[in-house]
Amino acid sequence: MSKENKIFVSCEDANHFCDKNEYQEASFWEKIKLSIHLIYCKACRKYSTNNSKLSKLVKDPKVISMNQSAKDSMKEQLKKKMLEQE
Amino acid sequence: MSTNTIDPNSWIDKYSDYLFNYTIVRVDDKEIAQDLVQETFFAGLKSMKNFKGEASERTWLISILKRKIIDHYRKINSNKGKAEVRINYVNDGETEGDWLEERVADPFDQNAENEIENEELGVAIYNCIDKLPEKQARIFKMKTIEGFDTEAICNEFDITASNLWVIIHRARTAMAECLEKNWF
């Protein structure tokens, strides 16, 4: 319990909260611990900014992936062609 | 015999997004891009025997895709092309130059650094994802791009949540490093 409620967390934990935060999965308490950690830890501040930049880049509408159904139908057709060839 | 092997079964999982992003910035239409990617896979399948293993599978597929994109523009331009005055740029009559193929800008044949600089964001991101170990890449894609729940991914890969976060952390660190030079 005492470990759970520590205000000062290790960098490892801070990074973990930071990753979670990028997916909106960090709890309120974790966010507070992260921000306290970022006040005094330069390395984690850097990681944190890079991390959010990465999220922003990946969310860019220009980055598209084909939807799964299109991929599946493509897979089937490719399989058909492979059978035809054999 | 060859250093690179070929395996059509894994093509779509591995390369379709990369090829799709490569195409979409060049043709600007989802449907057409999808068709072109599909045709590329078919053509690749047909000429599998010609794959010498000197290049990686992906490079080889990209080179097919490039032809397909050129063909696509030839097709839609053919009516206009008929009315055009053709000029022979090779005059010696012996060598029949392929105008389009020889004149088209070809960023992928340049050295690695130029290659990354010339890439569009989508292509760059998938390029970096490809450099991750396969499991990391798949999980990162599912979580970040396709937006699956933590739980769903854990079930699919049979891992615990903390395992997942360790993988995500490694993937994110590697991705940030890979993209840092040109995009941050």
Interface residues (C-beta under 8 A of the other chain):
Chain A: N15 H16 D19 K20 E22 Y23 E25 Y47 N50 N51 K53 L54 S55 L57 V58 D60 K62 V63 I64 S65 M66 Q68 A70 K71 M74 K75 Q77 L78 K81 M82 Q85
Chain B: P8 W11 I12 D13 S16 D17 F20 N21 I24 V25 K30 Q34 V37 Q38 F41 F42 L45 K46 E120 L121 G122 I125 K141 K143 T144 I145 E146 T150 W165 I168 H169 R172 T173 M175 A176 L179 E180 W183 F184
